[in-house]
Amino acid sequence: MANIKSQIKRNRQNDKRRGRNKAIRSEINSRVKNALASAESDDNSEEALRLAIKKIDKAASKNILHKNTAARKKSRLTKRLNELNS
């Protein structure tokens, strides 16, 4: 445990940010799973894909995901959905 006041505050900030980032990453994974499930069951797959890409882009813009990681995730997701739909 830190003894310095500024480091105690920094630890609190890091915990808060880690929790926020973890929640956003979890939501991205859920959206991707929903998009794949809707593509398999022929439900609203375009809408699910749009929501998943929106969450990925937002995470990349807030530096939660690296921009290349976001691009890779979007590319792989659309590729898998196109394979399922064809």
C-alpha positions as CSV (number, residue, x, y, z in Angstrom):
1,M,0.0,0.0,0.0
2,A,1.3,3.4,-0.9
3,N,2.1,6.0,1.8
4,I,2.3,9.0,-0.4
5,K,-0.9,11.0,-0.7
6,S,-0.6,11.5,-4.5
7,Q,0.1,7.8,-5.1
8,I,-3.0,6.9,-3.0
9,K,-5.1,9.2,-5.2
10,R,-3.4,7.7,-8.3
11,N,-4.3,4.2,-7.2
12,R,-8.0,5.3,-6.7
13,Q,-8.1,6.8,-10.2
14,N,-6.5,3.7,-11.7
15,D,-9.0,1.4,-10.1
16,K,-11.9,3.5,-11.3
17,R,-10.5,3.6,-14.9
18,R,-9.8,-0.1,-14.9
19,G,-13.3,-0.9,-13.9
20,R,-14.7,1.5,-16.6
21,N,-12.5,0.0,-19.3
22,K,-13.3,-3.5,-18.3
23,A,-17.0,-2.8,-18.5
24,I,-16.6,-1.3,-22.0
25,R,-14.5,-4.2,-23.2
26,S,-17.1,-6.7,-21.8
27,E,-19.9,-4.8,-23.6
28,I,-17.9,-5.0,-26.9
29,N,-17.6,-8.8,-26.5
30,S,-21.3,-9.1,-25.8
31,R,-22.2,-7.0,-28.8
32,V,-20.0,-9.1,-31.0
33,K,-21.6,-12.3,-29.7
34,N,-25.1,-10.9,-30.3
35,A,-24.2,-10.0,-33.8
36,L,-22.9,-13.5,-34.5
37,A,-25.9,-15.1,-32.9
38,S,-28.3,-12.9,-34.8
39,A,-26.6,-13.7,-38.1
40,E,-26.9,-17.4,-37.4
41,S,-30.6,-17.1,-36.6
42,D,-31.3,-14.7,-39.5
43,D,-32.6,-12.0,-37.2
44,N,-31.7,-8.3,-37.3
45,S,-28.1,-9.0,-38.2
46,E,-27.4,-5.6,-39.9
47,E,-28.6,-3.8,-36.8
48,A,-26.6,-6.0,-34.5
49,L,-23.5,-5.5,-36.6
50,R,-24.0,-1.7,-36.6
51,L,-24.3,-1.6,-32.8
52,A,-21.1,-3.7,-32.4
53,I,-19.1,-1.6,-34.8
54,K,-20.4,1.6,-33.0
55,K,-19.2,0.3,-29.6
56,I,-15.8,-0.7,-31.1
57,D,-15.3,2.7,-32.7
58,K,-16.3,4.5,-29.5
59,A,-13.8,2.5,-27.5
60,A,-11.1,3.3,-30.0
61,S,-11.9,7.0,-29.9
62,K,-11.5,7.0,-26.1
63,N,-8.2,5.0,-26.3
64,I,-9.7,2.0,-24.6
65,L,-8.8,0.0,-27.7
66,H,-5.9,0.7,-30.0
67,K,-7.1,1.9,-33.4
68,N,-5.5,-1.0,-35.2
69,T,-7.1,-3.5,-32.7
70,A,-10.5,-1.9,-33.4
71,A,-10.0,-2.1,-37.1
72,R,-9.0,-5.8,-36.8
73,K,-12.0,-6.6,-34.7
74,K,-14.4,-4.9,-37.1
75,S,-12.8,-6.6,-40.1
76,R,-13.0,-10.0,-38.6
77,L,-16.5,-9.5,-37.4
78,T,-17.8,-8.4,-40.8
79,K,-15.9,-11.2,-42.5
80,R,-17.5,-13.8,-40.3
81,L,-21.0,-12.3,-40.8
82,N,-20.5,-12.2,-44.5
83,E,-19.5,-15.9,-44.5
84,L,-22.6,-16.8,-42.4
85,N,-25.0,-14.8,-44.6
86,S,-23.7,-16.2,-47.9
